[in-house]
Amino acid sequence: MRKADIIGVPDVPMARAFYTEVFDAKPSGSKAAGLIAIGTDRYRLVVRKLETPALCARVADVDVCCARIATRGGRILAPPHLTADGRREGRVMDPFGQSWIVSAG
């Protein structure tokens, strides 16, 4: 199993609830542990500022996910669109400053 990527956030429980709501993330372990899974990717939420490149979130509906993020304090960096290979994709920034590529799949 692949090691969890780390995401720096100001408040782990708040971020865990946000990612659960907008990405349909599945929390694992105790709330304090800050472990979540988005699709098959695992993340550990930690309280600190990290310079992290854009992460990818594979979701069932890119348009719905991007709209959720925009209405909950995030912003759309590139609206959902079809890529050259026919996948639906968008780019967003969550309210914690982490950028995401939101992709169907």
Secondary structure, DSSP 8 states (H G I E B T S, - for coil): ----EEEEES-HHHHHHHHHHHH--EEES-GGGTEEEETTEEEEEEES------EEEEES-HHHHHHHHHHTT-EEEEEEEE-TTS-EEEEEE-TTS-EEEEEE-
